Amino acid sequence: MEYTRLGSTGLEVSRICLGMMSFGDPARGNHPWSLPEEDSRRLIEKALAAGITFLDTANVYSDGSSEEITGRAIRDFADRDDVVLATKVHGRMRPGPNGAGLSRVAVIRECEASLRRLGTDHVDLYQIHRWDPHTPVEETLEALDSLVRSGKVRYLGASSMWAWQFGKALHTAGERGWHRFVSMQDHYNLLNREEEREMHPLCADQGIGVIPWSPLARGRLTRDWEESTQRSGTDEFGKRLYDQAGDREIVARVAEVAAARGVPRAQVALAWVLSKPVVTAPIVGVTKEAHLDDAVAAVDLGLTDEEVARLEEPYTPHAVVGF
């Protein structure tokens, strides 16, 4: 495993980030395809043994059970100081007023609830899961800053939003002397490259680490176009992300390059993401040991300029989706 700095910070992270949304009680929340704890623990232990030290979860994943499973696995399989633990806040965790969003009440309460579920006194990277149009950004940023100053959070990150919103947040925090976001978790893969237009140049300019979600396009890049999985049949959010005629040709070219290399398609798709200088670590969800093996192997798979051009050539502009 290789390691790198998260953006311009001094924090070292593995080049692969393990996405924990795949791990959680299938009976809780809206992820019926997630793995129960016993199966989850085997994969988490294997990932840690392979040198993956960057783990990303969220309060809303399987109604908090992902955080619970993650926390217990870290306790049993790793030294807490060797793990970069990330979680997120924004989604609804309870009915009624103040049960979601990025108000000061929600941000602080949900951070404390995440810490209890994770069984730790701090998270290394605390991220806003989306932009909250109903809360002044100053209120959110001041609440996040207070969590850093209290020691409950080490670094701050953000997820999918418009580049102008991210720029506003970075400028406001700097102007007020608050801790700024150091990472952007955005939607980026061979089937949706819209972040290359505004968000990635902004991140490169500001020294922001990019940790893309869905780098395999919900598995679309790893299988034939017509093939489905248990997750693709029940993932309503995922169904809204990929359905463009030109995507089929990109999927075919991933298969072509993979066949020529003699490697699984997932390795090619991840190697493409890893080849982008602005990308720190793609967030990879796994439900099988082979998924984890492919993610680790992709770090060492260098694509040629010709292969990259072949993969990118069919792309056409897409609608911005995911937030």
C-alpha positions in Angstrom: 0.0 0.0 0.0 1.1 3.5 -0.8 0.5 6.5 1.5 0.2 10.2 0.7 -0.8 13.5 2.3 -4.4 14.6 2.4 -4.2 17.7 0.3 -1.8 20.3 1.8 -2.1 18.9 5.3 0.5 16.8 7.2 -2.0 14.0 7.6 -0.9 10.7 5.9 -3.6 8.5 4.4 -3.6 5.3 2.4 -4.1 5.7 -1.4 -7.3 3.6 -1.0 -10.0 4.7 1.4 -12.3 1.9 2.6 -15.9 3.0 2.2 -17.9 1.6 5.1 -21.4 2.1 3.6 -21.3 -1.6 2.7 -21.1 -2.6 6.3 -24.2 -2.3 8.5 -27.2 -4.1 9.8 -29.4 -4.9 6.7 -32.5 -4.5 8.8 -31.7 -0.9 9.7 -31.9 2.1 7.4 -32.3 1.8 3.6 -29.3 -0.4 2.6 -30.7 -4.0 2.5 -27.6 -5.1 0.6 -25.2 -4.1 3.4 -23.2 -6.9 5.1 -24.0 -7.9 8.7 -21.3 -7.5 11.3 -19.6 -10.9 11.1 -19.1 -10.6 7.3 -18.1 -7.0 7.6 -15.5 -7.6 10.2 -13.7 -10.2 8.0 -13.3 -7.6 5.2 -12.3 -4.8 7.6 -9.6 -6.9 9.2 -8.3 -7.9 5.7 -8.3 -4.3 4.6 -6.3 -3.2 7.7 -3.9 -6.1 7.2 -3.3 -4.9 3.6 -2.3 -1.5 4.8 -5.6 0.4 4.2 -5.7 2.8 7.1 -8.2 5.4 5.8 -11.8 4.4 6.7 -14.9 6.5 5.7 -18.3 6.1 7.2 -21.3 8.3 8.0 -24.0 8.6 10.7 -26.8 7.8 8.2 -25.2 4.5 6.9 -27.6 1.7 8.0 -29.0 4.1 10.7 -25.8 4.3 12.6 -24.9 0.6 12.6 -22.1 1.2 10.2 -20.4 3.4 12.7 -20.9 0.9 15.4 -19.4 -2.0 13.4 -16.5 0.2 12.3 -15.7 1.3 15.8 -15.7 -2.3 17.2 -13.5 -3.5 14.3 -10.9 -0.8 14.9 -10.9 -1.6 18.6 -10.3 -5.3 17.9 -8.0 -5.2 14.8 -6.0 -2.0 14.9 -4.3 0.6 17.1 -6.6 3.6 17.0 -3.7 6.0 16.4 -2.8 4.1 13.2 -6.2 4.6 11.6 -7.5 7.8 9.9 -11.2 7.6 10.8 -13.7 9.7 8.9 -17.4 10.2 9.3 -20.1 12.6 8.1 -23.1 14.7 9.2 -26.1 16.1 7.4 -28.7 13.4 6.7 -31.8 12.8 8.8 -31.1 10.8 12.0 -34.4 11.4 13.8 -37.9 12.7 12.9 -39.1 16.2 13.6 -37.3 19.5 13.8 -33.5 19.6 14.1 -33.3 15.9 13.1 -31.1 16.7 10.1 -29.1 19.4 8.4 -26.1 21.5 9.5 -27.3 23.8 12.2 -25.1 24.2 15.2 -27.5 22.0 17.2 -27.3 19.2 14.6 -23.6 19.4 13.9 -22.5 19.2 17.6 -25.2 16.7 18.6 -24.5 14.4 15.7 -20.8 14.5 16.2 -21.2 13.5 19.8 -23.6 10.7 18.8 -21.1 9.5 16.2 -18.3 9.4 18.7 -20.4 7.2 21.0 -21.2 4.8 18.2 -17.6 4.7 17.1 -16.3 4.2 20.6 -13.7 6.9 20.3 -13.0 10.3 21.7 -12.3 11.9 18.3 -12.7 11.5 14.6 -9.8 12.4 12.3 -11.9 13.8 9.5 -15.4 15.2 10.1 -17.3 15.9 6.9 -20.5 17.7 5.9 -22.3 15.1 3.8 -24.0 17.8 1.6 -24.6 21.5 1.6 -27.4 22.8 3.8 -29.3 25.6 2.0 -31.4 26.3 5.1 -28.6 27.1 7.5 -26.2 30.1 7.2 -22.8 28.8 6.2 -21.3 30.9 9.0 -23.3 28.9 11.6 -22.1 25.6 10.2 -18.5 26.6 9.9 -18.3 28.1 13.4 -19.9 24.9 14.9 -17.3 22.8 13.0 -14.5 25.0 14.2 -15.6 24.6 17.8 -15.4 20.8 17.4 -11.8 21.0 16.2 -10.9 23.3 19.1 -12.5 21.0 21.6 -10.4 18.1 20.4 -13.3 16.0 19.2 -12.3 16.5 15.5 -8.9 16.7 13.9 -9.7 17.9 10.4 -12.8 19.0 8.4 -14.0 17.9 5.1 -16.9 18.5 2.7 -18.8 16.4 0.2 -20.7 17.0 -3.1 -21.8 20.6 -3.7 -21.3 23.3 -6.3 -17.8 24.7 -6.6 -19.1 28.2 -5.8 -20.5 26.9 -2.6 -17.2 25.3 -1.7 -15.3 28.4 -2.6 -17.6 30.5 -0.4 -17.1 28.1 2.6 -13.3 28.2 2.2 -13.2 32.0 1.9 -15.6 32.5 4.8 -13.6 30.2 7.1 -10.4 31.9 6.2 -11.8 35.3 6.7 -13.1 34.5 10.2 -10.1 32.6 11.3 -11.9 29.3 11.5 -10.5 25.9 10.5 -11.1 25.3 6.8 -12.1 22.2 4.9 -9.1 20.2 3.9 -10.9 17.6 1.7 -13.6 17.2 -0.9 -15.5 14.0 -1.2 -17.1 14.2 -4.6 -18.8 12.1 -7.3 -16.0 11.2 -9.8 -15.4 8.3 -12.1 -15.1 7.5 -15.8 -18.9 7.8 -16.3 -19.2 11.2 -14.7 -16.2 13.6 -15.0 -18.1 16.9 -14.5 -16.0 17.7 -11.4 -13.0 18.3 -13.8 -14.6 21.6 -14.9 -14.7 23.6 -11.7 -14.4 21.6 -8.5 -11.0 19.9 -9.2 -9.3 23.1 -10.4 -10.5 24.8 -7.2 -9.2 21.9 -5.0 -5.8 21.9 -6.8 -5.5 25.7 -6.3 -6.5 25.6 -2.6 -4.5 22.4 -1.7 -7.7 20.4 -1.0 -7.5 16.6 -1.0 -10.0 14.9 -3.3 -11.5 11.6 -2.1 -14.0 10.6 -4.7 -17.1 8.5 -3.9 -18.4 5.9 -6.3 -15.1 5.6 -8.3 -16.4 2.4 -9.9 -19.8 4.0 -10.7 -21.8 1.8 -8.4 -20.1 -1.2 -10.0 -21.2 -0.3 -13.6 -17.5 -0.1 -14.7 -16.8 -3.6 -13.4 -19.4 -5.6 -15.3 -21.3 -5.9 -18.6 -23.8 -3.1 -19.2 -26.9 -5.4 -18.9 -25.6 -7.3 -15.8 -27.3 -6.4 -12.5 -26.6 -7.0 -8.9 -28.6 -7.2 -5.6 -27.5 -3.6 -4.9 -28.3 -2.2 -8.3 -31.8 -3.6 -8.1 -32.5 -1.8 -4.8 -30.3 1.2 -4.8 -32.7 4.0 -5.8 -30.1 6.7 -5.5 -27.7 4.8 -7.7 -30.4 4.4 -10.4 -30.4 8.2 -10.9 -26.7 8.4 -11.4 -26.0 6.4 -14.6 -28.2 6.0 -17.6 -26.6 7.7 -20.6 -26.2 6.2 -24.0 -22.5 7.1 -24.3 -21.7 5.3 -21.0 -22.1 1.9 -22.6 -19.1 2.5 -24.8 -16.9 3.6 -21.9 -17.9 0.4 -20.0 -16.9 -1.6 -23.1 -13.5 0.2 -23.3 -12.8 -0.5 -19.7 -13.4 -4.2 -20.5 -11.2 -3.9 -23.5 -8.2 -2.4 -21.6 -8.7 -4.9 -18.8 -8.7 -7.9 -21.2 -5.5 -6.6 -22.9 -3.8 -6.2 -19.5 -5.2 -9.5 -18.1 -6.6 -7.9 -15.0 -10.2 -7.4 -13.7 -12.1 -4.3 -14.9 -12.2 -2.8 -11.4 -8.5 -2.4 -11.4 -8.5 -0.5 -14.6 -11.3 1.9 -13.5 -9.6 2.5 -10.2 -6.2 3.0 -11.7 -7.7 5.7 -14.0 -9.0 7.6 -10.9 -5.7 7.2 -9.1 -3.8 8.6 -12.1 -5.3 12.0 -11.6 -2.9 14.2 -9.6 -5.7 16.0 -7.7 -7.0 12.7 -6.3 -5.8 11.7 -2.9 -7.7 8.4 -2.4 -10.8 7.0 -4.0 -13.4 5.6 -1.6 -14.0 2.0 -2.4 -16.9 0.0 -1.1 -16.4 -3.8 -0.9 -18.7 -6.7 -0.2 -16.3 -9.5 -1.3 -12.6 -10.3 -0.8 -12.0 -10.0 -4.5 -13.2 -6.4 -4.4 -10.6 -5.6 -1.8 -7.9 -7.4 -3.7 -8.7 -5.4 -6.8 -8.6 -2.1 -4.9 -5.2 -2.8 -3.5 -3.8 -4.0 -6.8 -5.0 -0.9 -8.6 -2.5 1.2 -6.7 0.3 -0.4 -8.6 -1.4 -0.6 -12.0 0.0 2.3 -14.0 -2.0 3.0 -17.2 -0.2 4.3 -20.3 -1.2 7.6 -21.9 -2.7 5.7 -24.8 -4.9 3.6 -22.4 -6.0 6.7 -20.6 -6.9 8.4 -23.9 -8.8 5.3 -25.1 -10.8 5.2 -21.9 -11.6 9.0 -21.9 -12.4 9.5 -25.6 -16.1 8.5 -25.7 -17.0 10.8 -22.8 -19.7 13.5 -23.4 -21.0 16.1 -21.0 -23.3 14.8 -18.3 -25.8 16.3 -16.0 -24.4 17.0 -12.6 -25.9 14.4 -10.2 -25.3 13.3 -6.7 -26.3 16.4 -4.7 
